[in-house]
Amino acid sequence: MKLKEVREASGHTQESLVNQIQTYMECSLRHYQNIEYGKKIPTMPLGLLICKLCKVDPNEIDEWKINGDMSNS
């Protein structure tokens, strides 16, 4: 799922999600929008917090999936 779809499915607007995030760490609305629009990648703590607040597994976020075959890693 796209991050926007995940956020909307959890009943959040961008503003309401950012307000919840800000109880734990700094995150401006503009920064969150850049993450959602694919212009920025969140830090691991922020990405995990977004997933926790939206009640989704981080592996379900399309923008954060690893592309390519990792069987040779």
PDB file of N, CA, C and O in Angstrom:
ATOM      1  N   MET A   1       0.839  -1.194   0.000  1.00  0.00           N
ATOM      2  CA  MET A   1       0.000   0.000   0.000  1.00  0.00           C
ATOM      3  C   MET A   1       0.877   1.248   0.000  1.00  0.00           C
ATOM      4  O   MET A   1       1.981   1.260   0.544  1.00  0.00           O
ATOM      5  N   LYS A   2       0.364   2.268  -0.610  1.00  0.00           N
ATOM      6  CA  LYS A   2       1.042   3.562  -0.574  1.00  0.00           C
ATOM      7  C   LYS A   2       0.848   4.170   0.811  1.00  0.00           C
ATOM      8  O   LYS A   2      -0.156   3.913   1.476  1.00  0.00           O
ATOM      9  N   LEU A   3       1.817   4.978   1.238  1.00  0.00           N
ATOM     10  CA  LEU A   3       1.750   5.602   2.559  1.00  0.00           C
ATOM     11  C   LEU A   3       0.467   6.418   2.700  1.00  0.00           C
ATOM     12  O   LEU A   3      -0.171   6.383   3.752  1.00  0.00           O
ATOM     13  N   LYS A   4       0.083   7.147   1.661  1.00  0.00           N
ATOM     14  CA  LYS A   4      -1.144   7.945   1.724  1.00  0.00           C
ATOM     15  C   LYS A   4      -2.351   7.041   1.983  1.00  0.00           C
ATOM     16  O   LYS A   4      -3.212   7.379   2.795  1.00  0.00           O
ATOM     17  N   GLU A   5      -2.420   5.904   1.305  1.00  0.00           N
ATOM     18  CA  GLU A   5      -3.529   4.968   1.497  1.00  0.00           C
ATOM     19  C   GLU A   5      -3.555   4.426   2.922  1.00  0.00           C
ATOM     20  O   GLU A   5      -4.618   4.297   3.530  1.00  0.00           O
ATOM     21  N   VAL A   6      -2.378   4.113   3.445  1.00  0.00           N
ATOM     22  CA  VAL A   6      -2.272   3.606   4.813  1.00  0.00           C
ATOM     23  C   VAL A   6      -2.776   4.661   5.801  1.00  0.00           C
ATOM     24  O   VAL A   6      -3.552   4.361   6.707  1.00  0.00           O
ATOM     25  N   ARG A   7      -2.319   5.904   5.607  1.00  0.00           N
ATOM     26  CA  ARG A   7      -2.732   6.993   6.497  1.00  0.00           C
ATOM     27  C   ARG A   7      -4.241   7.183   6.450  1.00  0.00           C
ATOM     28  O   ARG A   7      -4.893   7.285   7.490  1.00  0.00           O
ATOM     29  N   GLU A   8      -4.795   7.230   5.241  1.00  0.00           N
ATOM     30  CA  GLU A   8      -6.233   7.441   5.096  1.00  0.00           C
ATOM     31  C   GLU A   8      -7.028   6.272   5.672  1.00  0.00           C
ATOM     32  O   GLU A   8      -8.068   6.483   6.295  1.00  0.00           O
ATOM     33  N   ALA A   9      -6.553   5.043   5.472  1.00  0.00           N
ATOM     34  CA  ALA A   9      -7.233   3.860   5.999  1.00  0.00           C
ATOM     35  C   ALA A   9      -7.252   3.857   7.524  1.00  0.00           C
ATOM     36  O   ALA A   9      -8.152   3.288   8.141  1.00  0.00           O
ATOM     37  N   SER A  10      -6.244   4.502   8.127  1.00  0.00           N
ATOM     38  CA  SER A  10      -6.202   4.559   9.593  1.00  0.00           C
ATOM     39  C   SER A  10      -7.017   5.729  10.138  1.00  0.00           C
ATOM     40  O   SER A  10      -7.094   5.923  11.351  1.00  0.00           O
ATOM     41  N   GLY A  11      -7.631   6.512   9.237  1.00  0.00           N
ATOM     42  CA  GLY A  11      -8.506   7.592   9.675  1.00  0.00           C
ATOM     43  C   GLY A  11      -7.804   8.899   9.976  1.00  0.00           C
ATOM     44  O   GLY A  11      -8.386   9.789  10.596  1.00  0.00           O
ATOM     45  N   HIS A  12      -6.557   9.026   9.543  1.00  0.00           N
ATOM     46  CA  HIS A  12      -5.780  10.237   9.814  1.00  0.00           C
ATOM     47  C   HIS A  12      -5.756  11.169   8.612  1.00  0.00           C
ATOM     48  O   HIS A  12      -5.739  10.729   7.463  1.00  0.00           O
ATOM     49  N   THR A  13      -5.755  12.459   8.899  1.00  0.00           N
ATOM     50  CA  THR A  13      -5.355  13.445   7.905  1.00  0.00           C
ATOM     51  C   THR A  13      -3.854  13.619   8.082  1.00  0.00           C
ATOM     52  O   THR A  13      -3.291  13.137   9.065  1.00  0.00           O
ATOM     53  N   GLN A  14      -3.201  14.295   7.156  1.00  0.00           N
ATOM     54  CA  GLN A  14      -1.778  14.568   7.345  1.00  0.00           C
ATOM     55  C   GLN A  14      -1.565  15.330   8.650  1.00  0.00           C
ATOM     56  O   GLN A  14      -0.647  15.029   9.413  1.00  0.00           O
ATOM     57  N   GLU A  15      -2.412  16.306   8.896  1.00  0.00           N
ATOM     58  CA  GLU A  15      -2.263  17.146  10.091  1.00  0.00           C
ATOM     59  C   GLU A  15      -2.460  16.351  11.378  1.00  0.00           C
ATOM     60  O   GLU A  15      -1.702  16.517  12.333  1.00  0.00           O
ATOM     61  N   SER A  16      -3.477  15.488  11.407  1.00  0.00           N
ATOM     62  CA  SER A  16      -3.726  14.734  12.644  1.00  0.00           C
ATOM     63  C   SER A  16      -2.611  13.739  12.918  1.00  0.00           C
ATOM     64  O   SER A  16      -2.250  13.512  14.073  1.00  0.00           O
ATOM     65  N   LEU A  17      -2.059  13.142  11.859  1.00  0.00           N
ATOM     66  CA  LEU A  17      -0.956  12.202  12.050  1.00  0.00           C
ATOM     67  C   LEU A  17       0.284  12.925  12.553  1.00  0.00           C
ATOM     68  O   LEU A  17       0.954  12.452  13.471  1.00  0.00           O
ATOM     69  N   VAL A  18       0.588  14.064  11.957  1.00  0.00           N
ATOM     70  CA  VAL A  18       1.753  14.846  12.395  1.00  0.00           C
ATOM     71  C   VAL A  18       1.575  15.285  13.850  1.00  0.00           C
ATOM     72  O   VAL A  18       2.539  15.277  14.616  1.00  0.00           O
ATOM     73  N   ASN A  19       0.375  15.661  14.234  1.00  0.00           N
ATOM     74  CA  ASN A  19       0.137  16.048  15.630  1.00  0.00           C
ATOM     75  C   ASN A  19       0.438  14.887  16.571  1.00  0.00           C
ATOM     76  O   ASN A  19       1.008  15.096  17.642  1.00  0.00           O
ATOM     77  N   GLN A  20       0.067  13.674  16.193  1.00  0.00           N
ATOM     78  CA  GLN A  20       0.376  12.511  17.024  1.00  0.00           C
ATOM     79  C   GLN A  20       1.870  12.230  17.035  1.00  0.00           C
ATOM     80  O   GLN A  20       2.438  11.928  18.084  1.00  0.00           O
ATOM     81  N   ILE A  21       2.509  12.327  15.879  1.00  0.00           N
ATOM     82  CA  ILE A  21       3.950  12.110  15.797  1.00  0.00           C
ATOM     83  C   ILE A  21       4.676  13.069  16.731  1.00  0.00           C
ATOM     84  O   ILE A  21       5.626  12.681  17.412  1.00  0.00           O
ATOM     85  N   GLN A  22       4.231  14.320  16.764  1.00  0.00           N
ATOM     86  CA  GLN A  22       4.918  15.347  17.546  1.00  0.00           C
ATOM     87  C   GLN A  22       4.853  15.099  19.047  1.00  0.00           C
ATOM     88  O   GLN A  22       5.604  15.727  19.793  1.00  0.00           O
ATOM     89  N   THR A  23       3.988  14.212  19.517  1.00  0.00           N
ATOM     90  CA  THR A  23       4.001  13.871  20.938  1.00  0.00           C
ATOM     91  C   THR A  23       5.206  12.996  21.277  1.00  0.00           C
ATOM     92  O   THR A  23       5.563  12.851  22.446  1.00  0.00           O
ATOM     93  N   TYR A  24       5.833  12.414  20.253  1.00  0.00           N
ATOM     94  CA  TYR A  24       6.988  11.540  20.453  1.00  0.00           C
ATOM     95  C   TYR A  24       8.297  12.134  19.947  1.00  0.00           C
ATOM     96  O   TYR A  24       9.349  11.939  20.556  1.00  0.00           O
ATOM     97  N   MET A  25       8.230  12.868  18.819  1.00  0.00           N
ATOM     98  CA  MET A  25       9.449  13.414  18.225  1.00  0.00           C
ATOM     99  C   MET A  25       9.091  14.587  17.323  1.00  0.00           C
ATOM    100  O   MET A  25       7.922  14.810  17.007  1.00  0.00           O
ATOM    101  N   GLU A  26      10.107  15.328  16.915  1.00  0.00           N
ATOM    102  CA  GLU A  26       9.900  16.475  16.026  1.00  0.00           C
ATOM    103  C   GLU A  26       9.601  15.995  14.610  1.00  0.00           C
ATOM    104  O   GLU A  26      10.291  15.125  14.078  1.00  0.00           O
ATOM    105  N   CYS A  27       8.576  16.567  14.015  1.00  0.00           N
ATOM    106  CA  CYS A  27       8.250  16.303  12.619  1.00  0.00           C
ATOM    107  C   CYS A  27       7.300  17.400  12.162  1.00  0.00           C
ATOM    108  O   CYS A  27       6.197  17.539  12.690  1.00  0.00           O
ATOM    109  N   SER A  28       7.734  18.169  11.187  1.00  0.00           N
ATOM    110  CA  SER A  28       6.861  19.225  10.676  1.00  0.00           C
ATOM    111  C   SER A  28       5.891  18.628   9.653  1.00  0.00           C
ATOM    112  O   SER A  28       6.128  17.554   9.101  1.00  0.00           O
ATOM    113  N   LEU A  29       4.817  19.338   9.423  1.00  0.00           N
ATOM    114  CA  LEU A  29       3.867  18.904   8.404  1.00  0.00           C
ATOM    115  C   LEU A  29       4.561  18.820   7.048  1.00  0.00           C
ATOM    116  O   LEU A  29       4.342  17.869   6.298  1.00  0.00           O
ATOM    117  N   ARG A  30       5.390  19.801   6.730  1.00  0.00           N
ATOM    118  CA  ARG A  30       6.102  19.816   5.448  1.00  0.00           C
ATOM    119  C   ARG A  30       6.999  18.580   5.321  1.00  0.00           C
ATOM    120  O   ARG A  30       7.045  17.960   4.258  1.00  0.00           O
ATOM    121  N   HIS A  31       7.711  18.216   6.395  1.00  0.00           N
ATOM    122  CA  HIS A  31       8.582  17.043   6.343  1.00  0.00           C
ATOM    123  C   HIS A  31       7.759  15.781   6.099  1.00  0.00           C
ATOM    124  O   HIS A  31       8.124  14.943   5.275  1.00  0.00           O
ATOM    125  N   TYR A  32       6.649  15.653   6.819  1.00  0.00           N
ATOM    126  CA  TYR A  32       5.796  14.476   6.609  1.00  0.00           C
ATOM    127  C   TYR A  32       5.277  14.443   5.174  1.00  0.00           C
ATOM    128  O   TYR A  32       5.270  13.386   4.543  1.00  0.00           O
ATOM    129  N   GLN A  33       4.842  15.592   4.654  1.00  0.00           N
ATOM    130  CA  GLN A  33       4.348  15.644   3.276  1.00  0.00           C
ATOM    131  C   GLN A  33       5.430  15.197   2.297  1.00  0.00           C
ATOM    132  O   GLN A  33       5.146  14.471   1.345  1.00  0.00           O
ATOM    133  N   ASN A  34       6.663  15.625   2.528  1.00  0.00           N
ATOM    134  CA  ASN A  34       7.763  15.202   1.657  1.00  0.00           C
ATOM    135  C   ASN A  34       7.973  13.691   1.722  1.00  0.00           C
ATOM    136  O   ASN A  34       8.319  13.070   0.717  1.00  0.00           O
ATOM    137  N   ILE A  35       7.769  13.103   2.886  1.00  0.00           N
ATOM    138  CA  ILE A  35       7.864  11.642   3.020  1.00  0.00           C
ATOM    139  C   ILE A  35       6.734  10.991   2.238  1.00  0.00           C
ATOM    140  O   ILE A  35       6.963  10.055   1.472  1.00  0.00           O
ATOM    141  N   GLU A  36       5.527  11.479   2.428  1.00  0.00           N
ATOM    142  CA  GLU A  36       4.372  10.884   1.760  1.00  0.00           C
ATOM    143  C   GLU A  36       4.450  11.039   0.244  1.00  0.00           C
ATOM    144  O   GLU A  36       4.006  10.152  -0.485  1.00  0.00           O
ATOM    145  N   TYR A  37       5.008  12.150  -0.246  1.00  0.00           N
ATOM    146  CA  TYR A  37       5.123  12.382  -1.682  1.00  0.00           C
ATOM    147  C   TYR A  37       6.354  11.704  -2.279  1.00  0.00           C
ATOM    148  O   TYR A  37       6.590  11.807  -3.482  1.00  0.00           O
ATOM    149  N   GLY A  38       7.149  11.005  -1.446  1.00  0.00           N
ATOM    150  CA  GLY A  38       8.310  10.282  -1.937  1.00  0.00           C
ATOM    151  C   GLY A  38       9.544  11.131  -2.165  1.00  0.00           C
ATOM    152  O   GLY A  38      10.500  10.678  -2.793  1.00  0.00           O
ATOM    153  N   LYS A  39       9.535  12.363  -1.662  1.00  0.00           N
ATOM    154  CA  LYS A  39      10.692  13.244  -1.820  1.00  0.00           C
ATOM    155  C   LYS A  39      11.749  12.996  -0.753  1.00  0.00           C
ATOM    156  O   LYS A  39      12.924  13.297  -0.963  1.00  0.00           O
ATOM    157  N   LYS A  40      11.344  12.452   0.385  1.00  0.00           N
ATOM    158  CA  LYS A  40      12.253  12.155   1.499  1.00  0.00           C
ATOM    159  C   LYS A  40      11.963  10.757   2.010  1.00  0.00           C
ATOM    160  O   LYS A  40      10.850  10.248   1.875  1.00  0.00           O
ATOM    161  N   ILE A  41      12.971  10.150   2.593  1.00  0.00           N
ATOM    162  CA  ILE A  41      12.811   8.864   3.272  1.00  0.00           C
ATOM    163  C   ILE A  41      12.928   9.150   4.771  1.00  0.00           C
ATOM    164  O   ILE A  41      13.862   9.832   5.194  1.00  0.00           O
ATOM    165  N   PRO A  42      12.003   8.643   5.573  1.00  0.00           N
ATOM    166  CA  PRO A  42      12.067   8.938   7.008  1.00  0.00           C
ATOM    167  C   PRO A  42      13.223   8.208   7.679  1.00  0.00           C
ATOM    168  O   PRO A  42      13.713   7.193   7.185  1.00  0.00           O
ATOM    169  N   THR A  43      13.643   8.748   8.813  1.00  0.00           N
ATOM    170  CA  THR A  43      14.593   8.004   9.636  1.00  0.00           C
ATOM    171  C   THR A  43      13.885   6.735  10.115  1.00  0.00           C
ATOM    172  O   THR A  43      12.657   6.655  10.088  1.00  0.00           O
ATOM    173  N   MET A  44      14.646   5.771  10.542  1.00  0.00           N
ATOM    174  CA  MET A  44      14.033   4.532  11.000  1.00  0.00           C
ATOM    175  C   MET A  44      13.059   4.765  12.161  1.00  0.00           C
ATOM    176  O   MET A  44      11.944   4.244  12.125  1.00  0.00           O
ATOM    177  N   PRO A  45      13.449   5.538  13.195  1.00  0.00           N
ATOM    178  CA  PRO A  45      12.486   5.757  14.287  1.00  0.00           C
ATOM    179  C   PRO A  45      11.194   6.425  13.802  1.00  0.00           C
ATOM    180  O   PRO A  45      10.108   6.058  14.250  1.00  0.00           O
ATOM    181  N   LEU A  46      11.298   7.390  12.902  1.00  0.00           N
ATOM    182  CA  LEU A  46      10.106   8.066  12.409  1.00  0.00           C
ATOM    183  C   LEU A  46       9.263   7.118  11.560  1.00  0.00           C
ATOM    184  O   LEU A  46       8.041   7.089  11.702  1.00  0.00           O
ATOM    185  N   GLY A  47       9.884   6.360  10.700  1.00  0.00           N
ATOM    186  CA  GLY A  47       9.141   5.400   9.881  1.00  0.00           C
ATOM    187  C   GLY A  47       8.411   4.377  10.724  1.00  0.00           C
ATOM    188  O   GLY A  47       7.256   4.050  10.451  1.00  0.00           O
ATOM    189  N   LEU A  48       9.082   3.869  11.750  1.00  0.00           N
ATOM    190  CA  LEU A  48       8.442   2.892  12.638  1.00  0.00           C
ATOM    191  C   LEU A  48       7.300   3.522  13.424  1.00  0.00           C
ATOM    192  O   LEU A  48       6.276   2.879  13.655  1.00  0.00           O
ATOM    193  N   LEU A  49       7.469   4.768  13.834  1.00  0.00           N
ATOM    194  CA  LEU A  49       6.407   5.459  14.564  1.00  0.00           C
ATOM    195  C   LEU A  49       5.195   5.684  13.662  1.00  0.00           C
ATOM    196  O   LEU A  49       4.059   5.475  14.088  1.00  0.00           O
ATOM    197  N   ILE A  50       5.425   6.101  12.440  1.00  0.00           N
ATOM    198  CA  ILE A  50       4.323   6.278  11.490  1.00  0.00           C
ATOM    199  C   ILE A  50       3.553   4.970  11.354  1.00  0.00           C
ATOM    200  O   ILE A  50       2.322   4.962  11.386  1.00  0.00           O
ATOM    201  N   CYS A  51       4.272   3.875  11.203  1.00  0.00           N
ATOM    202  CA  CYS A  51       3.629   2.569  11.063  1.00  0.00           C
ATOM    203  C   CYS A  51       2.859   2.180  12.320  1.00  0.00           C
ATOM    204  O   CYS A  51       1.756   1.639  12.238  1.00  0.00           O
ATOM    205  N   LYS A  52       3.434   2.453  13.461  1.00  0.00           N
ATOM    206  CA  LYS A  52       2.750   2.132  14.722  1.00  0.00           C
ATOM    207  C   LYS A  52       1.453   2.930  14.844  1.00  0.00           C
ATOM    208  O   LYS A  52       0.412   2.380  15.203  1.00  0.00           O
ATOM    209  N   LEU A  53       1.521   4.223  14.544  1.00  0.00           N
ATOM    210  CA  LEU A  53       0.334   5.070  14.663  1.00  0.00           C
ATOM    211  C   LEU A  53      -0.735   4.707  13.636  1.00  0.00           C
ATOM    212  O   LEU A  53      -1.927   4.878  13.891  1.00  0.00           O
ATOM    213  N   CYS A  54      -0.312   4.208  12.484  1.00  0.00           N
ATOM    214  CA  CYS A  54      -1.261   3.813  11.428  1.00  0.00           C
ATOM    215  C   CYS A  54      -1.624   2.331  11.500  1.00  0.00           C
ATOM    216  O   CYS A  54      -2.432   1.836  10.713  1.00  0.00           O
ATOM    217  N   LYS A  55      -1.013   1.634  12.458  1.00  0.00           N
ATOM    218  CA  LYS A  55      -1.277   0.205  12.672  1.00  0.00           C
ATOM    219  C   LYS A  55      -1.035  -0.625  11.401  1.00  0.00           C
ATOM    220  O   LYS A  55      -1.905  -1.359  10.933  1.00  0.00           O
ATOM    221  N   VAL A  56       0.184  -0.475  10.867  1.00  0.00           N
ATOM    222  CA  VAL A  56       0.566  -1.222   9.667  1.00  0.00           C
ATOM    223  C   VAL A  56       1.999  -1.721   9.818  1.00  0.00           C
ATOM    224  O   VAL A  56       2.826  -1.083  10.470  1.00  0.00           O
ATOM    225  N   ASP A  57       2.275  -2.845   9.220  1.00  0.00           N
ATOM    226  CA  ASP A  57       3.628  -3.397   9.190  1.00  0.00           C
ATOM    227  C   ASP A  57       4.470  -2.551   8.228  1.00  0.00           C
ATOM    228  O   ASP A  57       4.018  -2.267   7.118  1.00  0.00           O
ATOM    229  N   PRO A  58       5.675  -2.144   8.622  1.00  0.00           N
ATOM    230  CA  PRO A  58       6.519  -1.342   7.730  1.00  0.00           C
ATOM    231  C   PRO A  58       6.772  -1.998   6.368  1.00  0.00           C
ATOM    232  O   PRO A  58       6.986  -1.305   5.374  1.00  0.00           O
ATOM    233  N   ASN A  59       6.749  -3.320   6.326  1.00  0.00           N
ATOM    234  CA  ASN A  59       6.962  -4.033   5.065  1.00  0.00           C
ATOM    235  C   ASN A  59       5.814  -3.862   4.080  1.00  0.00           C
ATOM    236  O   ASN A  59       5.938  -4.223   2.910  1.00  0.00           O
ATOM    237  N   GLU A  60       4.700  -3.314   4.547  1.00  0.00           N
ATOM    238  CA  GLU A  60       3.533  -3.115   3.693  1.00  0.00           C
ATOM    239  C   GLU A  60       3.563  -1.780   2.955  1.00  0.00           C
ATOM    240  O   GLU A  60       2.746  -1.557   2.061  1.00  0.00           O
ATOM    241  N   ILE A  61       4.491  -0.886   3.311  1.00  0.00           N
ATOM    242  CA  ILE A  61       4.568   0.436   2.691  1.00  0.00           C
ATOM    243  C   ILE A  61       5.339   0.320   1.379  1.00  0.00           C
ATOM    244  O   ILE A  61       6.536   0.030   1.384  1.00  0.00           O
ATOM    245  N   ASP A  62       4.661   0.544   0.263  1.00  0.00           N
ATOM    246  CA  ASP A  62       5.285   0.377  -1.060  1.00  0.00           C
ATOM    247  C   ASP A  62       6.543   1.216  -1.224  1.00  0.00           C
ATOM    248  O   ASP A  62       7.544   0.736  -1.757  1.00  0.00           O
ATOM    249  N   GLU A  63       6.500   2.455  -0.774  1.00  0.00           N
ATOM    250  CA  GLU A  63       7.637   3.359  -0.974  1.00  0.00           C
ATOM    251  C   GLU A  63       8.887   2.907  -0.226  1.00  0.00           C
ATOM    252  O   GLU A  63       9.991   3.343  -0.556  1.00  0.00           O
ATOM    253  N   TRP A  64       8.734   2.047   0.768  1.00  0.00           N
ATOM    254  CA  TRP A  64       9.865   1.639   1.593  1.00  0.00           C
ATOM    255  C   TRP A  64      10.357   0.234   1.276  1.00  0.00           C
ATOM    256  O   TRP A  64      11.278  -0.258   1.928  1.00  0.00           O
ATOM    257  N   LYS A  65       9.761  -0.416   0.289  1.00  0.00           N
ATOM    258  CA  LYS A  65      10.176  -1.765  -0.051  1.00  0.00           C
ATOM    259  C   LYS A  65      11.492  -1.734  -0.795  1.00  0.00           C
ATOM    260  O   LYS A  65      11.773  -0.805  -1.552  1.00  0.00           O
ATOM    261  N   ILE A  66      12.299  -2.762  -0.573  1.00  0.00           N
ATOM    262  CA  ILE A  66      13.583  -2.896  -1.251  1.00  0.00           C
ATOM    263  C   ILE A  66      13.340  -3.556  -2.593  1.00  0.00           C
ATOM    264  O   ILE A  66      12.696  -4.601  -2.676  1.00  0.00           O
ATOM    265  N   ASN A  67      13.858  -2.941  -3.639  1.00  0.00           N
ATOM    266  CA  ASN A  67      13.706  -3.482  -4.985  1.00  0.00           C
ATOM    267  C   ASN A  67      14.891  -4.386  -5.317  1.00  0.00           C
ATOM    268  O   ASN A  67      16.006  -4.168  -4.843  1.00  0.00           O
ATOM    269  N   GLY A  68      14.639  -5.376  -6.116  1.00  0.00           N
ATOM    270  CA  GLY A  68      15.714  -6.244  -6.573  1.00  0.00           C
ATOM    271  C   GLY A  68      15.786  -7.551  -5.806  1.00  0.00           C
ATOM    272  O   GLY A  68      15.106  -7.744  -4.799  1.00  0.00           O
ATOM    273  N   ASP A  69      16.619  -8.431  -6.305  1.00  0.00           N
ATOM    274  CA  ASP A  69      16.811  -9.755  -5.719  1.00  0.00           C
ATOM    275  C   ASP A  69      17.867  -9.670  -4.632  1.00  0.00           C
ATOM    276  O   ASP A  69      19.009  -9.292  -4.894  1.00  0.00           O
ATOM    277  N   MET A  70      17.486 -10.021  -3.417  1.00  0.00           N
ATOM    278  CA  MET A  70      18.444  -9.962  -2.299  1.00  0.00           C
ATOM    279  C   MET A  70      18.963 -11.348  -1.937  1.00  0.00           C
ATOM    280  O   MET A  70      19.581 -11.512  -0.885  1.00  0.00           O
ATOM    281  N   SER A  71      18.724 -12.357  -2.791  1.00  0.00           N
ATOM    282  CA  SER A  71      19.158 -13.711  -2.461  1.00  0.00           C
ATOM    283  C   SER A  71      20.672 -13.862  -2.472  1.00  0.00           C
ATOM    284  O   SER A  71      21.196 -14.817  -1.898  1.00  0.00           O
ATOM    285  N   ASN A  72      21.391 -12.936  -3.117  1.00  0.00           N
ATOM    286  CA  ASN A  72      22.848 -13.003  -3.168  1.00  0.00           C
ATOM    287  C   ASN A  72      23.515 -12.156  -2.097  1.00  0.00           C
ATOM    288  O   ASN A  72      24.735 -11.996  -2.109  1.00  0.00           O
ATOM    289  N   SER A  73      22.742 -11.617  -1.181  1.00  0.00           N
ATOM    290  CA  SER A  73      23.296 -10.733  -0.149  1.00  0.00           C
ATOM    291  C   SER A  73      23.935 -11.505   0.961  1.00  0.00           C
ATOM    292  O   SER A  73      24.449 -10.912   1.909  1.00  0.00           O
TER     293      SER A  73
END
